[in-house]
Amino acid sequence: MSMRRSMRTSKLNMAASLLRLGHGGRRLKLIINEKNQKLISSRGFAASLQSLLIPSNDTACYEAHNVIQNASFHSSCVRVRSKSELEARKEFLLARLDKKKRERVEVWRNMSVIELATKLNLKPKQLLTILHDHVPEGHFYKSKADLINNAEILQDVVKFLGKAPVLIATKVNETDDRDIDAHPRPPPNPEDLVKRAPIVTIMGHVDHGKTTLLDYLRKANVVASEFGGITQHIGAFSVKLGNNDSVTFIDTPGHAAFSSMRSRGANVTDIVVLVVAADDGVMEQTIESIRMAHEAGATIIVAINKIDKPGANVKRTEEMLAQHQLYTENMGGEIQAIPISALNGTNVETLVEAILIQSEMMDLKGDPSGLAEGVIVESRQDLHKGKLATAIIQRGTLRKGAILVAGDAHAKVRLMFDEAGQQITQATPSTPVEMMGWRELPSAGEILLEVESEKRAQQVLSYRKAKEIKSKGLADQQVIKEKAQEQQKLHHEKRRRAYEQGLRSMLDKREKMFVEDNSPKLKVIIKGDVDGSVEAILDVLDTYHNPDVPLQVVHYGVGDTTPNDLELASLFKATIYCFNVRTPPKLKEEAKAKRVPVKHMNVIYHLIDDIKQEVGGKMPTVEQEIILGEADVIQQFNINEKRKKIVVAGLRVTKGEIVKSEKVKLVREQEVLYEGSIASLRHIKTEVNSMKHGTECGLMLGDSSIPVKLGDTIVCFKHNLVQKPVEWNPGF
């Protein structure tokens, strides 16, 4: 009897569910009557288990078979539909009800939004709306190029549309990456090429004079009328000669940057100037420089430096170079070798002329038309200008307002500067340029490409980011697989020993901490798909050692989230991290009610980054001293106040400002004699709140017994509370 009652109830619920699926809008009350076995409404629709949403002479009845009791429930109402609409809706709902008739949709991990939309016959915008509004954690996906690497989200989307998801192995993307990513243009027409300046990189062994030579070349290029004779260093600069010729020099911060450019296919260097000290000769990094120049296909010019030093031997140096297949003209070869003194400037002009002669022989040309292409030389953060990047333009012409991408960074060029810090309006091939307007700092060696629009730049960045996440995820999966195999062997061995000792369960040596106090802690529960995954995560967590915010693993295990996990998390106020496992829908609702955070991850470094962020939010605050200003004691006054002699310091503010409401230090010969408040701060006879740089004032310390002498320094400062950074290097 109870089974029959259950079957009737399930049919009734099924009918109600179908009504809810078919309707949308306002609420509609339906009354189930036992006597006539009908769903009574006031909307003019009729439905039964056999015929759904079919009008019955415009009556207000829904026929329901096998109704066992009076009941009432709510469903949603719809607008009045035509017969054809209702017939189509009926077929859709019946197909949705019957799992065997539901359309099967193949999905796979790391499926892009646009691929899933194509499979579901939707527009990407429609799919993104469904992800954001109806799928848990679907709001993380913002673009049609984003990859969905969570199988649960893929299945939820397909089920929401009434189709049957089928999870398959990852499909290979047959589309050409170049249709999505940005790439350099095909080779230009030889007729469009014009002469360009040579691009030169200076390389050599440490302390052989590379920096000295670069500094001399920079100073020689400074215009005499330039204020202060100071040239801004932007990582690359041009030396202009009298006959309108110029040479562009790249100041790379070592061989690593040169290798980085080559690894990205950016062989920007035409000529390598190999600096060799005449006293030391060929050294270890000299040999490395020769090898790298040969691999890059760059022409080599040798600069034999320090010829003015005692012990300099040019001939011996050339013989040492010949031992490494570098034959100079004096040794019967074709390589130019110029003896110079970078410190004194001896023969440096001859070196520049040799570079120009070599470039004439190489017949260097570039294409100044079209979108700009180049290579990032360096990037930095400027206090006033923000994020800046220096590049060498290789093709096209860069202008203000251009949209650029370089690796994972992009920019809209707001301003451009040359090596002297002067604004320029355009940059042609072989021109070094510093650009302002970067959203993120690009890495040295990245290929710089101009794209048509901001939208195109976002598309390229989304694709590159998704590709990087995919490659990292695959690498992580390989590590997890190997770790799982090792842990599985250990697991079986431990089980064998445990059963040999007569134990029913394994006794893990890892402690589970259940102690709770009021000090800040981050408590976590780790759940994984296999034991190896859990162990891999725990091994990374074992590298965390920070007494300010201890990290406690309350519990860990293999398999989906269980009610016991939820109880433990609620009891110890812990966060549940699920790695490649699911949480049943009922437990999700219960976790939400109990305010227990449950986070699903499928990449280890995402999980660790999230834990690091949680730890950062619990870190204690510390006082940070901020210097507001400094002033020198230039005079000393004695005044009488209430029959007491008080010393007043006459100050000249040399840095920042002195603020009366803040604290000050009295420093004498690097020793702090006083730290406290200001009793009085006056300009002439007027009491003031602050005095700025370059002004003079009188100051009385809060403790009048402290002697003030000429030459003392008053430092004004304040304390700010800042959160301590998280010091944790998990190893990736």
C-alpha positions, 0 to 999 in steps of 0.5 A: 500500500505504501509503495502504491501511495509513493508511486501516486505521489511521485506522479503528482510531483512529476506533473507539478514539475512539468507545469513549473518547467512550462510556465514562467512569470507570476505564481499560480495556485492549483488545488487537487481535489480527491473527488473529481481528481482535477487540478483546479485553477483560474487560468484556462489551461488543462493538463494530465499525465497523458496530455500536458498543457492542452486547453480543455474547452477553455475551462479552468481545470487540470485533470490529474489521475491517481490523486489520493488526497486533497492538497494544494501547491504553487506553480508558475503561470504562463501567458495564453499560448496558441495550439501550435505553441502548446504542442511544441511545448508538450513535445519538449517537456515530454522529451525532457521528462523521458531520459531515454529521449533526451538529446545527448551532448558531448562535453569535455574538460577545458571546453571553451565557452564558444565550443559549449555554446555551439554544442547547445545551439546557443549564442555565447552571450546567451550561454554566459547569461545562463552560467552567471544566473543559473549555475553555481560558480558560473560567474567566473567565466566572462568571455567566450574564449574562457575554458571551463575546466570544471566537469560539474559546471559543464554537466549542470549547464547541459542539464539546465537546458533539458539535455543529457550530458556525456563527459568524454576525453578532452578533444583536440582543438582543430582550429588554428590558434592564429585565428584567435591569437595575435601574430606578426604579419607575413614578410613585407614586400621588398619594395616597401622596405627602407633603410634603418639603424642597426640595433646593437647589444653589448655583451661580455664578461662581468667587470670587463667594462660593458657598463662603462662603455654604455655610460660613455656612449650615453653621455656622448649623446646628451645634448649640451643644452639639456638641463643638468646634462642628465639623460633618462635611462630607458634600457635602450638609446640611440647615438646620433652622428653628424651625417644623420646616421644613428646606432641603437644600443640595447642595455640588457640586464645580463645574458638572461634577458638576451636568452629570453628574447631568443626563446620567444623568437625575438632576434632583435639584435643585428650586431653584438659588440663583444667587450673583452678586457685586454688584461684578463682576456677571454673569460667564462662569460665571454665564451658564453657570449660568443655562443649566444651571438652565434646562435642568434645569428648576429654579427660580432664586433670585438671591443678590446677594452682597458688598453690603458691599464698596466698589463694590457695585451691586445695581441694575446687577447686576439689569440685567445679569441682565435682559440674559440673560432673568433678570428679578427682581421689581425689574425687573418679573419673578417671580424673587426677588433677595436682597441678602446678605453671606455673609461677615457673614451679612447677610440670609442668613436672609431667603434661606432664608425665600425658598427656603421660600416658593418651595418652598411655591408649588412644592408639593414632595412625595415618596413615602416608601414602598417601596425607596429611590431617590436620587442619589449626590452624592459618594464618598470613601475614609475612613481609618477608615470605608473607602469612603463615599458621600453621596446624596440620597434621592428616593423610598422610605426607606433603612434599615440593611442595604439592598442598593444599586447605583449604576452599577458599584458596590454596597453593603450599608449597614452604617451611615448618618450625617447631616451632623453625623456622627451615626448615623441609622436611616433616611433619607426623601425629600430627606434627605442621608445618608452610607452606609458599606459600599460594595464600590466607590466610585460616581461622583457623579451616579450613580442610587442604587437599592435592590434586593431581595437581594445576588444581584439586585445581582450580577446587575445589576452583571454585566449593566452590566459586560457592556454596558460591555465590549460598547460599548467593544469595538464602539468599539474595533472601529470604531477598528481598522477605520478604522486598518486602512483607512489602514494598508492603503493605506500597506501597498500603497504600500510594497509597490509601491515595494519591488517597483519597487526590485526587492525581494522583501520589504518592509523595515520601518523599525520595529526588532525588538530582539533584544538580551538582558541581565539588566536587567528588561525586558518582551518581547512578540510581537504577532500580529493579524488584520490589519495595521491591528490590529497597527499600532494596537497598536504605536502605543499601545505607542510611547507607553510610555517607562519606563527602569526596565522597557523594553518591547521588541517582539521580533517582530510580524506578521499571522496565526495563531501560527506555530512561528517565533513560538514559537521566538522567544518561547522564545529571548527569553523573550517573551510572545505576544499574539494579537489576534483570531487563533488558536493551533493546538492543537499549538502550544498544547501546545508553548507549554505545554511550553516555558513560553511565555505565549500570551495571546489578546485581542480588545479593545485596552484589555484587551491594554494593561491586561495589558501594564501589569500585566506591567510592574508586576510587573517594576518595581524597588522603592524605599525609602519613608520612613515617619514613626513619631513625633516628639518635642520636646527640652524639657530637656538633661542632661549625664551622665558615662560612661567619663569622657566627658561625654555629652548626653542629650535630655529628650523629650516625644513629640508624635506617634506613637511613638519606637522604639529599634530604628528610625532617628531624625533630629535636626532644628533649624530645618528642617535635619537635623543627624543621621540614625542610630540610638538608643544609649539610650532610657530612661523615668526609669531604665528602658531601654525599647523605645518611648515613645508619644504624650504621654510623656516620656523620655530619649534618647541618639543613636548619635553622642554628639558631636552637640550637642542643644539645647532646641527641637530635634525628634527624628523617628523613621522607618523605610524600607519597600521598595515597588514603583514604580508604572507611569507610563503613559497610553496615551490611553484 
